[in-house]
Amino acid sequence: MLQNKPRHPEKIKKYNPTTLKKPNWLKVKAPTSKKYFETLDIVKTHNLVTVCQEAACPNIGECWDKKHATFMILGDTCTRACAFCNVKTGKPSGPPDPLEPLNVAKSVLKLGLKHVVVTSVDRDDLKDGGAGQFISTIGYIRELSPDTTIEILTPDFLRKNKNYIDIAEVKPDVFNHNLETVPRIYRNIRPGSNYKESLNLLLEVKNFNNKIFTKSGIMVGLGEEYSEIIEVLKDMKSANVDFVTIGQYLQPSIRHEKVHKFYSPDEFNNLYAFCKGLGFKMVSSSPMTRSSYHADEDFKRLKEAI
C-alpha cells in the first residue's frame, strides 16, 4: 500500500518540493533529551499512535521533553488523502482496537498529564466514523485520571448522522475541529471534506452545550490570500468558536502540496491582534503553532480568562 498517495494522479505535478528557503524562525533541533525518550518508551509500551510522530510535527522534541504527547486513536491509516497531511492513507486493516482507549488512559496516567489532547484519523469506513472510540477513550481517561482535562480534535464525521453530538454528550473539556484552510482551495487541499459542514459542526457542538470550549485552527502558506484568512476567522467567530490556532504549513514530503509562502512572525502577530479584536477567548498565532502545541498552558489561561 502506498503511503500518502494523491487522490488525483494527474495533478502530481503540483506536488513538487517547495523552492522557498525555510526561514530561521522555523528551524528546530532534533530531539535528544532523556524525557523525550521516556515518553517514546511509554508510547511504544502501550502500542499507541501519536499525531506527533505520524504528522512529523516539528514541535515533538519540545513537547515530548515535557511528556506532552498527543494521542491519535482509530489506528494509523486515514481514509482521506489531504494534500497537507503526512498521516498514512488507505483502507484501514480492520475495526478499531478495543484496547486502545484503555491504553491511552494508562499512558495519560503514566505521563502524569494534567491536560491531554486526543485526535484521530478519519474513518469513513465506520458507521459512526469512530465516535464510539472517542467516547470510550474519554471514559477511561476520566476513570484513571479524573483530574486530567480532556481536549479532543475530531474529524468532520461527514455523512455520519452527526455522531459528533454523541461525543459532545460526554462533555470533553475542549472540542476541537480544524477548518484547516480557506474555502476556495478546499477541494484540492482537503478532498472529501466540506467547509460549511465543518463550520456547522463547531456551531452545533456549541449550541448543544455552550459550556464546552470549542476550538478550531487553520494553516497558512497553502496558497490562500490574506483577505481569505480574515473571512475564515470571521466565520469561526460567527460559529461561536472560543479558541483559534494559526500556524505555518510545512510541506512534509514531495507528494504533498508545496509551501506557497512563509509568513513572518510580524504577520502572525497581526493575525493574533485581529483575532483578539474579534473577541476570541484564546488565540495562538505563530509560525510553530499547531493544534495541540502548548494546549495545556493555553487551556489553563482560557479557564483563568473566563
GIHU-V809028 format. One record per residue. N is the residue number from 0. RES is the residue in three letters. SS is DSSP state (a for helix, b for strand, c for the rest). PHI is phi in radians with two decimals (999 if undefined). Layout:
n->N res->RES ss->SS phi->PHI
n->N res->RES ss->SS phi->PHI
//
This chain:
n->0 res->MET ss->c phi->999
n->1 res->LEU ss->c phi->-1.38
n->2 res->GLN ss->c phi->-1.53
n->3 res->ASN ss->c phi->1.03
n->4 res->LYS ss->c phi->-1.27
n->5 res->PRO ss->c phi->-1.06
n->6 res->ARG ss->c phi->-1.18
n->7 res->HIS ss->c phi->-2.10
n->8 res->PRO ss->a phi->-0.95
n->9 res->GLU ss->a phi->-1.17
n->10 res->LYS ss->a phi->-1.73
n->11 res->ILE ss->a phi->-1.01
n->12 res->LYS ss->a phi->-1.15
n->13 res->LYS ss->a phi->-1.28
n->14 res->TYR ss->c phi->-1.72
n->15 res->ASN ss->c phi->-1.74
n->16 res->PRO ss->c phi->-1.04
n->17 res->THR ss->c phi->-1.17
n->18 res->THR ss->c phi->-1.63
n->19 res->LEU ss->c phi->-1.30
n->20 res->LYS ss->c phi->-1.43
n->21 res->LYS ss->c phi->-1.16
n->22 res->PRO ss->c phi->-1.26
n->23 res->ASN ss->a phi->-1.04
n->24 res->TRP ss->a phi->-1.25
n->25 res->LEU ss->a phi->-1.86
n->26 res->LYS ss->c phi->-1.56
n->27 res->VAL ss->c phi->-2.22
n->28 res->LYS ss->c phi->-1.48
n->29 res->ALA ss->c phi->-1.16
n->30 res->PRO ss->c phi->-1.22
n->31 res->THR ss->c phi->-2.44
n->32 res->SER ss->c phi->-1.29
n->33 res->LYS ss->a phi->-1.09
n->34 res->LYS ss->a phi->-1.16
n->35 res->TYR ss->a phi->-1.04
n->36 res->PHE ss->a phi->-1.27
n->37 res->GLU ss->a phi->-1.15
n->38 res->THR ss->a phi->-1.12
n->39 res->LEU ss->a phi->-1.03
n->40 res->ASP ss->a phi->-1.13
n->41 res->ILE ss->a phi->-1.13
n->42 res->VAL ss->a phi->-1.09
n->43 res->LYS ss->a phi->-1.18
n->44 res->THR ss->a phi->-1.02
n->45 res->HIS ss->c phi->-1.71
n->46 res->ASN ss->c phi->0.94
n->47 res->LEU ss->c phi->-1.84
n->48 res->VAL ss->c phi->-1.94
n->49 res->THR ss->b phi->-2.12
n->50 res->VAL ss->a phi->-1.21
n->51 res->CYS ss->a phi->-0.99
n->52 res->GLN ss->a phi->-1.43
n->53 res->GLU ss->a phi->-1.14
n->54 res->ALA ss->c phi->-1.64
n->55 res->ALA ss->c phi->0.92
n->56 res->CYS ss->c phi->-1.16
n->57 res->PRO ss->c phi->-1.23
n->58 res->ASN ss->c phi->-1.65
n->59 res->ILE ss->a phi->-1.04
n->60 res->GLY ss->a phi->-1.09
n->61 res->GLU ss->a phi->-1.15
n->62 res->CYS ss->a phi->-1.20
n->63 res->TRP ss->a phi->-1.25
n->64 res->ASP ss->a phi->-1.12
n->65 res->LYS ss->c phi->-1.67
n->66 res->LYS ss->c phi->1.07
n->67 res->HIS ss->c phi->-1.91
n->68 res->ALA ss->c phi->-1.82
n->69 res->THR ss->c phi->-1.82
n->70 res->PHE ss->b phi->-1.45
n->71 res->MET ss->b phi->-2.01
n->72 res->ILE ss->b phi->-1.64
n->73 res->LEU ss->c phi->1.28
n->74 res->GLY ss->c phi->1.57
n->75 res->ASP ss->c phi->-2.03
n->76 res->THR ss->c phi->-2.08
n->77 res->CYS ss->b phi->-1.70
n->78 res->THR ss->c phi->-1.48
n->79 res->ARG ss->c phi->-1.81
n->80 res->ALA ss->c phi->-2.38
n->81 res->CYS ss->c phi->-1.19
n->82 res->ALA ss->c phi->-1.29
n->83 res->PHE ss->c phi->-1.88
n->84 res->CYS ss->c phi->-1.75
n->85 res->ASN ss->c phi->-1.61
n->86 res->VAL ss->c phi->-1.19
n->87 res->LYS ss->c phi->-1.02
n->88 res->THR ss->b phi->-2.08
n->89 res->GLY ss->c phi->2.65
n->90 res->LYS ss->c phi->-1.70
n->91 res->PRO ss->c phi->-1.00
n->92 res->SER ss->c phi->-1.32
n->93 res->GLY ss->c phi->-3.14
n->94 res->PRO ss->c phi->-1.21
n->95 res->PRO ss->c phi->-1.02
n->96 res->ASP ss->c phi->-1.19
n->97 res->PRO ss->c phi->-1.15
n->98 res->LEU ss->c phi->-1.55
n->99 res->GLU ss->a phi->-1.01
n->100 res->PRO ss->a phi->-1.02
n->101 res->LEU ss->a phi->-1.16
n->102 res->ASN ss->a phi->-1.15
n->103 res->VAL ss->a phi->-1.08
n->104 res->ALA ss->a phi->-1.10
n->105 res->LYS ss->a phi->-1.11
n->106 res->SER ss->a phi->-1.20
n->107 res->VAL ss->a phi->-1.03
n->108 res->LEU ss->a phi->-1.13
n->109 res->LYS ss->a phi->-1.13
n->110 res->LEU ss->a phi->-1.36
n->111 res->GLY ss->c phi->1.17
n->112 res->LEU ss->c phi->-1.29
n->113 res->LYS ss->c phi->-1.49
n->114 res->HIS ss->b phi->-2.51
n->115 res->VAL ss->b phi->-2.19
n->116 res->VAL ss->b phi->-1.94
n->117 res->VAL ss->b phi->-2.12
n->118 res->THR ss->b phi->-2.14
n->119 res->SER ss->b phi->-2.78
n->120 res->VAL ss->c phi->-1.36
n->121 res->ASP ss->c phi->-1.33
n->122 res->ARG ss->c phi->-2.22
n->123 res->ASP ss->c phi->-1.15
n->124 res->ASP ss->c phi->-1.35
n->125 res->LEU ss->c phi->-1.65
n->126 res->LYS ss->c phi->-1.03
n->127 res->ASP ss->c phi->-1.74
n->128 res->GLY ss->c phi->1.19
n->129 res->GLY ss->c phi->1.71
n->130 res->ALA ss->a phi->-1.03
n->131 res->GLY ss->a phi->-1.07
n->132 res->GLN ss->a phi->-1.22
n->133 res->PHE ss->a phi->-1.08
n->134 res->ILE ss->a phi->-1.09
n->135 res->SER ss->a phi->-1.11
n->136 res->THR ss->a phi->-1.12
n->137 res->ILE ss->a phi->-1.05
n->138 res->GLY ss->a phi->-1.08
n->139 res->TYR ss->a phi->-1.20
n->140 res->ILE ss->a phi->-1.07
n->141 res->ARG ss->a phi->-1.17
n->142 res->GLU ss->a phi->-1.25
n->143 res->LEU ss->a phi->-1.55
n->144 res->SER ss->c phi->-2.34
n->145 res->PRO ss->c phi->-1.09
n->146 res->ASP ss->c phi->-1.60
n->147 res->THR ss->c phi->-1.42
n->148 res->THR ss->b phi->-1.43
n->149 res->ILE ss->b phi->-2.11
n->150 res->GLU ss->b phi->-2.03
n->151 res->ILE ss->b phi->-1.96
n->152 res->LEU ss->b phi->-2.13
n->153 res->THR ss->c phi->-1.80
n->154 res->PRO ss->c phi->-1.23
n->155 res->ASP ss->c phi->-1.54
n->156 res->PHE ss->c phi->0.90
n->157 res->LEU ss->c phi->-1.11
n->158 res->ARG ss->c phi->1.06
n->159 res->LYS ss->c phi->-2.04
n->160 res->ASN ss->c phi->1.02
n->161 res->LYS ss->c phi->0.99
n->162 res->ASN ss->c phi->-1.14
n->163 res->TYR ss->a phi->-1.13
n->164 res->ILE ss->a phi->-1.18
n->165 res->ASP ss->a phi->-1.05
n->166 res->ILE ss->a phi->-1.23
n->167 res->ALA ss->a phi->-1.04
n->168 res->GLU ss->c phi->-1.11
n->169 res->VAL ss->c phi->-1.61
n->170 res->LYS ss->c phi->1.01
n->171 res->PRO ss->c phi->-1.08
n->172 res->ASP ss->c phi->-1.22
n->173 res->VAL ss->b phi->-2.32
n->174 res->PHE ss->b phi->-1.94
n->175 res->ASN ss->b phi->-1.94
n->176 res->HIS ss->c phi->-2.50
n->177 res->ASN ss->c phi->-1.50
n->178 res->LEU ss->c phi->-1.32
n->179 res->GLU ss->b phi->1.31
n->180 res->THR ss->c phi->-2.72
n->181 res->VAL ss->c phi->-1.56
n->182 res->PRO ss->a phi->-0.97
n->183 res->ARG ss->a phi->-1.01
n->184 res->ILE ss->a phi->-1.91
n->185 res->TYR ss->a phi->-1.01
n->186 res->ARG ss->a phi->-1.04
n->187 res->ASN ss->a phi->-1.47
n->188 res->ILE ss->a phi->-1.53
n->189 res->ARG ss->c phi->-2.29
n->190 res->PRO ss->c phi->-1.09
n->191 res->GLY ss->c phi->1.59
n->192 res->SER ss->c phi->-1.96
n->193 res->ASN ss->c phi->-2.38
n->194 res->TYR ss->a phi->-0.99
n->195 res->LYS ss->a phi->-1.13
n->196 res->GLU ss->a phi->-1.18
n->197 res->SER ss->a phi->-1.13
n->198 res->LEU ss->a phi->-1.12
n->199 res->ASN ss->a phi->-1.17
n->200 res->LEU ss->a phi->-0.98
n->201 res->LEU ss->a phi->-1.08
n->202 res->LEU ss->a phi->-1.16
n->203 res->GLU ss->a phi->-1.21
n->204 res->VAL ss->a phi->-1.11
n->205 res->LYS ss->a phi->-1.14
n->206 res->ASN ss->a phi->-1.17
n->207 res->PHE ss->a phi->-1.19
n->208 res->ASN ss->c phi->-2.64
n->209 res->ASN ss->c phi->-1.29
n->210 res->LYS ss->c phi->-1.52
n->211 res->ILE ss->c phi->-1.44
n->212 res->PHE ss->b phi->-1.25
n->213 res->THR ss->b phi->-1.84
n->214 res->LYS ss->b phi->-2.53
n->215 res->SER ss->b phi->-2.65
n->216 res->GLY ss->b phi->-2.55
n->217 res->ILE ss->b phi->-2.35
n->218 res->MET ss->b phi->-1.83
n->219 res->VAL ss->b phi->-2.06
n->220 res->GLY ss->c phi->1.86
n->221 res->LEU ss->c phi->-1.71
n->222 res->GLY ss->c phi->1.94
n->223 res->GLU ss->c phi->-1.38
n->224 res->GLU ss->c phi->-1.65
n->225 res->TYR ss->a phi->-1.03
n->226 res->SER ss->a phi->-1.09
n->227 res->GLU ss->a phi->-1.25
n->228 res->ILE ss->a phi->-1.07
n->229 res->ILE ss->a phi->-1.03
n->230 res->GLU ss->a phi->-1.16
n->231 res->VAL ss->a phi->-1.12
n->232 res->LEU ss->a phi->-1.10
n->233 res->LYS ss->a phi->-1.14
n->234 res->ASP ss->a phi->-1.10
n->235 res->MET ss->a phi->-1.05
n->236 res->LYS ss->a phi->-1.13
n->237 res->SER ss->a phi->-1.13
n->238 res->ALA ss->c phi->-1.54
n->239 res->ASN ss->c phi->1.09
n->240 res->VAL ss->c phi->-1.18
n->241 res->ASP ss->c phi->-1.52
n->242 res->PHE ss->b phi->-2.34
n->243 res->VAL ss->b phi->-2.11
n->244 res->THR ss->b phi->-2.10
n->245 res->ILE ss->b phi->-2.34
n->246 res->GLY ss->b phi->-2.41
n->247 res->GLN ss->b phi->-1.40
n->248 res->TYR ss->c phi->-1.26
n->249 res->LEU ss->c phi->-2.18
n->250 res->GLN ss->c phi->-1.27
n->251 res->PRO ss->c phi->-1.39
n->252 res->SER ss->c phi->-2.79
n->253 res->ILE ss->c phi->-1.10
n->254 res->ARG ss->c phi->-1.46
n->255 res->HIS ss->c phi->-1.76
n->256 res->GLU ss->c phi->-0.98
n->257 res->LYS ss->c phi->-1.29
n->258 res->VAL ss->c phi->-1.40
n->259 res->HIS ss->c phi->-1.50
n->260 res->LYS ss->c phi->-2.83
n->261 res->PHE ss->c phi->-1.74
n->262 res->TYR ss->c phi->-1.36
n->263 res->SER ss->c phi->-1.42
n->264 res->PRO ss->a phi->-0.96
n->265 res->ASP ss->a phi->-1.10
n->266 res->GLU ss->a phi->-1.15
n->267 res->PHE ss->a phi->-1.15
n->268 res->ASN ss->a phi->-1.12
n->269 res->ASN ss->a phi->-1.14
n->270 res->LEU ss->a phi->-1.17
n->271 res->TYR ss->a phi->-1.04
n->272 res->ALA ss->a phi->-1.09
n->273 res->PHE ss->a phi->-1.11
n->274 res->CYS ss->a phi->-1.10
n->275 res->LYS ss->a phi->-1.12
n->276 res->GLY ss->a phi->-1.13
n->277 res->LEU ss->a phi->-1.28
n->278 res->GLY ss->c phi->1.77
n->279 res->PHE ss->c phi->-1.09
n->280 res->LYS ss->c phi->-1.22
n->281 res->MET ss->b phi->-2.57
n->282 res->VAL ss->b phi->-2.39
n->283 res->SER ss->b phi->-2.21
n->284 res->SER ss->b phi->-2.42
n->285 res->SER ss->c phi->-2.84
n->286 res->PRO ss->c phi->-0.98
n->287 res->MET ss->c phi->-1.63
n->288 res->THR ss->c phi->-1.06
n->289 res->ARG ss->c phi->-2.33
n->290 res->SER ss->c phi->-0.94
n->291 res->SER ss->c phi->-1.83
n->292 res->TYR ss->c phi->-1.19
n->293 res->HIS ss->c phi->1.02
n->294 res->ALA ss->a phi->-1.08
n->295 res->ASP ss->a phi->-1.16
n->296 res->GLU ss->a phi->-1.19
n->297 res->ASP ss->a phi->-1.13
n->298 res->PHE ss->a phi->-1.15
n->299 res->LYS ss->a phi->-1.07
n->300 res->ARG ss->a phi->-1.17
n->301 res->LEU ss->a phi->-1.08
n->302 res->LYS ss->a phi->-1.15
n->303 res->GLU ss->a phi->-1.24
n->304 res->ALA ss->a phi->-1.40
n->305 res->ILE ss->c phi->-1.72
//
